[in-house]
Amino acid sequence: MYEAYWQLSEKPFPYRVPVSECCSTATQRAALLRLQYCVENGAGCALVLGESGLGKTALLRQLEAGSTSLRPFCYMAFPALQPVEQLRLLSGMLSDVSATDSLCADQILQEITGSLRRWTTAGQHPVICFDDAELISTSCMTDVILPLLNLRDVDEGINLTMILAGQPILSSHLSRQPQLRERVAVTATLGGMTQQEVRDYVRHRIAACGGSESVFSEQALLRLHHVSQGYPRRLNRLCDMALLVGCADELSVIEAPLIDSVGTELLSLIHISEPT
């Protein structure tokens, strides 16, 4: 809608960002390195911690895209499902054939075991990712996640990496599950983008779409960092809306006051204080 006004070839801050254009921050790179280490060394289970909007899902997508041997990459995105439902969903991801409703949990686990062995024999390394894992029930942890990790430990014919991604409170939940907590070999914690990373990212995205790097003034870039707190999702939404409003108001440059106005509109539940 605003691309022509700002002389852009496409939207620089889409809501669904391709893996190749995800924010590459110091904490993202460090977290990715830890996950790759977990996979390559057969460590078994990794924990990814970060507030909503810091890029946990993007990190998992980067891990998947980085190696063709990490297949199948099972993305478990429904943490509220009951254990047998989680197992049935996972069985379908591993074999393309969902387990029938008549099978009990133990029978579905047997099917999953066979699928994991077949993938391993074919030279693949299955990865199972539980997103929003802080919402997973205790029964799911004990009846789904722990049995799968036990299976990986006792069956040499299975390669498997488990990743639990969630908000920081997930660490507290796991502390009450000592058997599972002991299986976590790697912990990666995500943080917000630095001021320089925000500046570089915004200017890079604008330039990549054919626009002028000076669309956002220096003060606007500083406010983007402060208002977004360095959260990639917030930053993309702030930049996108600022470009839209700037187009509607026929501005030539986006200044700091517009960032504050847009931030108040989009992030009304988040307190925005003056920088110190």
MOJO-V648785 format. One record per helix or strand. SS is the DSSP state (h for helix, s for strand). FROM is the first residue (numbers start at 1). LEN is the number of residues. If there is no record, write none. Layout:
ss=SS from=FROM len=LEN
ss=SS from=FROM len=LEN
This chain:
ss=h from=19 len=3
ss=h from=26 len=15
ss=s from=45 len=5
ss=h from=56 len=10
ss=s from=73 len=4
ss=h from=83 len=13
ss=h from=105 len=17
ss=s from=126 len=5
ss=h from=133 len=3
ss=h from=138 len=17
ss=s from=160 len=7
ss=h from=169 len=7
ss=h from=178 len=4
ss=s from=184 len=6
ss=h from=195 len=14
ss=h from=213 len=3
ss=s from=216 len=1
ss=h from=218 len=11
ss=h from=232 len=17
ss=s from=254 len=1
ss=h from=256 len=11
